[in-house]
């Protein structure tokens, strides 16, 4: 290990994802440092309010305390939302800092600008955690699957909607299932972004960009949520040996790319039909590899933090 080199990290936002990332960096420090052959140190965190459980000089409410610190190598953005997250990431990239984010809304809305800034300043922007949490689907697309022409992708990209539809399969109404999801912490008090497909559209936009080399803005993707799905719809599908899932889909046929996020009836013989509760899955087809499916936890502090720290390690190995 190079004991002289310390990789210095700052985290923007110490909520669920930022806190989970910090916990992994702290609890698994030894294994991380052994893999990158360098020391790591989380030196600063941006948070709107003080956090008494951390050292007084660790938390700041001033982004310039991080951007102006020339010793910081990697900025981890965990604020969520499009702004000010996008502005902060661009400023960090412009100042020569690598950036890791789980922010699908910001990446989907500003993909070109973020990547152009990253390329211009010779630093990395990695966002594995932005799609499907702890499932390493973006890394697979960008690395071992690069030799493929992709034909199709189908994804259960939102755990909240999948949980609600699973409970409706078990006999609950939409309203009952939503309340259950909120009680268990799978749905927000305002569940609009999840149940109306906005979250899934952001993730599909990112997947399309990487798989088909074509940027499609989230607002260009056909979107239908699950709030109009009824018990009668569920029973009708069940009678035909099908289930209903909120599917993010992109298909390349005869040179034309089509894409949508909407509830679809899926045959019980399809691999995605068995993905239940809050789990996510991504099913894809490549011309060489054939059919693949990635399955796991698509959200949560530690699964998402796991993907973020994986990106940190990838960058740290190159420093």
FENRAGI-V200923 format. One record per helix or strand. SS is the DSSP state (hx for helix, st for strand). FROM is the first residue (numbers start at 1). TO is the last residue. If there is no record, write none. Layout:
ss=SS from=FROM to=TO
ss=SS from=FROM to=TO
This chain:
ss=st from=2 to=12
ss=hx from=16 to=27
ss=hx from=29 to=36
ss=st from=38 to=46
ss=st from=59 to=60
ss=hx from=64 to=67
ss=st from=74 to=77
ss=hx from=85 to=94
ss=st from=98 to=101
ss=hx from=104 to=109
ss=hx from=111 to=120
ss=st from=125 to=126
ss=hx from=128 to=130
ss=hx from=137 to=142
ss=st from=150 to=156
ss=hx from=159 to=169
ss=hx from=174 to=183
ss=hx from=192 to=195
ss=hx from=198 to=212
ss=hx from=218 to=220
ss=st from=222 to=223
ss=hx from=231 to=239
ss=st from=242 to=253
ss=st from=256 to=267
ss=hx from=271 to=274
ss=st from=279 to=286
ss=st from=290 to=297
ss=hx from=301 to=316
